[in-house]
Each structure stands twice: as C-alpha cells, then as structure tokens.
Amino acid sequence: MKHGKKYNEAAKLIDRAVQYEAAEAISLAKKSATAKFDETIEVHIRTGCDGRHAEQQVRGAVVLPNGTGKTVKVLVFAKGDKINEAEAAGADFVGGDELIPKIQNDGWLDFDVVVATPDMMGVVGRLGKVLGPKGLMPNPKAGTVTMDVTKAVNDIKAGKIEYRLDKSNIIHVPVGKASFSEEQLQQNFDALMEAIVKAKPSTLKGQYLRSITLTSTMGPGVKVSTAKY
C-alpha cells in the first residue's frame, strides 16, 4: 500500500520496534496527525481472549473525562413518560414502533448510539439484523438498555464510549481528537485502560493485553508498552 508524503514524514518520527510509554506515544500520535481535518486519535488493543467463548467476551462502556470531540446523535426507544424524559435529557430522536419501517425499509441510520428501555427491547429486537452488524444494538452491559434514560443520554453526550472485541479479538476505540491537548488525551487513555483492565475475563489463561497501538485517522501506528497493564 502506497502512502503519501505526509504519512511517510510522520512515520519517520516513530520507531516501529519500540514500545513507547503512553505519554510519549500520545505525543507522537498527535504529531503525526497532519491531515487537513481534525483527526481522531484511536486505540487498538489486541487481546489474548477468544471471543467465541461467552465467558471470554470483553464488553462494556466508559465515560471519557474529556469526551471524544465528536457530537453524538442518540436515538431512544421508549414509551409513556420515558419519551418526555428522553427528550428532556437531550436525545436527538425518540420513538417506538413507528421507527421500525423507517430504519428497516428506508435505511435511516442518522444516529450514533441507540438506547432502549427494557420494555421496548421486543420492538428493538426486530431491528437486530440491521443494528447488530453496525454495533448499534442496545445492550445492558453497555448501559444502553435501562429505565434511567436521563443518565444514559447524559453519559453518552458527555463522552461515554462502548468497547467490545471484534472478530479478531481486538478492541478499537476513539480517545479524542488530534486537537485535544496531550493531557486531555492522556486522561482519556488512562480512563479507558483502567476500564479494560477491570474487564479482564476471570477464565482467561495467559496474556490478556498482547499489544496496544495508538494511531490518528490518517497517521501511522505507535506501539504502547503493555508492561504496566
């Protein structure tokens, strides 16, 4: 794969054989974000888990102290009083059955996170084939199936992110934007790592965190030392 001049210049700053301490890795990832837009700084964590076994699944959510830098659109499935509660909390879209054909037939997906009250999961379940593959299905572990829609919406708007294993047992999550200060990125990174370390499956034998890589949207990867985790 050919890379552009900016990428190659940025890549010269990074020694691929070195595992950097988090603070230095963040600094390098920030420096290598040279695109014309405000790049997202992402963390990719390769785990020793086998996600095919339910007891080795790693999934949860964490509120990043400084948010993600992205405006997140929230859809809430609710009924009765919970509709007003969701709207008052600042949900972008609130509804029930009437949203099913819009999502299923019209392909409407103009939202980033879906929250549902438990009594609406029967309705939301009908959207499994659409929302599931996109990682948008509400889940109790991620705090997106709840009666406390005010807290759910507030947390998401404040910078709550969900983490989970992909098919290769890797976790991919954003920790902010290149325009964030190094200190803000460090605080977000620390909050994420603390949550992931706590989420280690008790049945796992062997190494949990095999590698951690920080990267900006268009920049090269920077390896982070796993020693302290």
Order of alpha helices (4+ residues) and beta strands (2+ residues): alpha-alpha-beta-beta-beta-alpha-beta-alpha-beta-alpha-alpha-alpha-beta-beta-alpha-beta-beta
